[in-house]
Amino acid sequence: IRLLTVAGQMLEVEVEEKKRERDEALAERVPPLKLSGLSVEELQDLCKDLHHKINVVDEERYDVGLKVTKNDKEHKETIDFKSNLKT
């Protein structure tokens, strides 16, 4: 029981540390938006810019997904080929 208690405490510490690291990374990479004092036109331009950035990230995510799928397929084919050579 003592071992489970210690493991539970270690898990809680790890979860808190990962959350803290995530928050720090987000704060560093994505500074808070300063919207006060912006005109309607400036807000619209900001929205267009953010929308464009989201589209770029989505395209990159899609491309990476395709590469992963292709590599998984090639890996499976290689394993299948190796197993066929052994038999």
C-alpha positions as CSV (number, residue, x, y, z in Angstrom):
1,I,0.0,0.0,0.0
2,R,2.9,2.3,0.8
3,L,4.3,1.8,-2.7
4,L,1.0,2.7,-4.3
5,T,0.8,5.8,-2.2
6,V,4.3,6.9,-3.2
7,A,3.6,6.1,-6.9
8,G,0.4,8.1,-6.8
9,Q,2.2,11.1,-5.3
10,M,4.9,10.8,-7.9
11,L,2.3,10.7,-10.7
12,E,0.6,13.8,-9.3
13,V,3.9,15.7,-9.2
14,E,4.6,14.6,-12.8
15,V,1.2,15.8,-14.0
16,E,1.6,19.1,-12.3
17,E,5.1,19.5,-13.7
18,K,3.9,18.7,-17.3
19,K,1.1,21.2,-16.9
20,R,3.5,23.9,-15.7
21,E,5.9,23.2,-18.6
22,R,3.0,23.3,-21.1
23,D,1.7,26.6,-19.7
24,E,5.3,28.1,-19.9
25,A,5.7,26.9,-23.5
26,L,2.4,28.4,-24.5
27,A,3.2,31.7,-22.8
28,E,6.5,31.8,-24.6
29,R,5.2,30.8,-28.0
30,V,1.8,32.5,-28.0
31,P,1.9,35.9,-26.3
32,P,-1.5,37.2,-25.1
33,L,-3.4,39.3,-27.7
34,K,-3.6,43.0,-27.0
35,L,-7.1,43.9,-28.4
36,S,-7.9,47.0,-26.4
37,G,-7.6,50.2,-28.4
38,L,-7.8,48.5,-31.8
39,S,-10.2,49.8,-34.4
40,V,-12.7,47.6,-36.2
41,E,-10.4,47.5,-39.2
42,E,-7.4,46.5,-37.2
43,L,-9.4,43.8,-35.5
44,Q,-10.5,42.5,-38.8
45,D,-6.9,42.5,-40.1
46,L,-5.9,40.6,-37.0
47,C,-8.6,38.0,-37.5
48,K,-7.6,37.5,-41.1
49,D,-4.0,37.1,-40.1
50,L,-4.9,34.6,-37.4
51,H,-7.1,32.7,-39.8
52,H,-4.3,32.5,-42.3
53,K,-1.9,31.2,-39.7
54,I,-4.4,28.5,-38.7
55,N,-4.8,27.4,-42.3
56,V,-1.0,27.1,-42.6
57,V,-0.8,25.0,-39.5
58,D,-3.7,22.8,-40.6
59,E,-2.0,22.2,-44.0
60,E,1.3,21.3,-42.3
61,R,-0.5,19.0,-39.9
62,Y,-2.2,17.3,-42.9
63,D,1.1,16.9,-44.7
64,V,2.7,15.4,-41.6
65,G,-0.2,13.0,-41.3
66,L,0.3,11.9,-44.8
67,K,4.0,11.3,-44.3
68,V,3.3,9.3,-41.2
69,T,0.8,7.1,-43.0
70,K,3.2,6.6,-45.9
71,N,6.0,5.7,-43.5
72,D,3.8,3.3,-41.6
73,K,2.8,1.6,-44.8
74,E,6.4,1.3,-46.0
75,H,7.5,0.0,-42.6
76,K,4.8,-2.7,-42.7
77,E,5.7,-3.6,-46.2
78,T,9.4,-4.0,-45.2
79,I,8.5,-6.2,-42.2
80,D,6.2,-8.3,-44.4
81,F,9.0,-8.6,-47.0
82,K,11.5,-9.7,-44.3
83,S,9.1,-12.2,-42.9
84,N,8.6,-13.6,-46.4
85,L,12.3,-14.0,-46.9
86,K,12.6,-16.1,-43.8
87,T,10.0,-18.6,-44.9
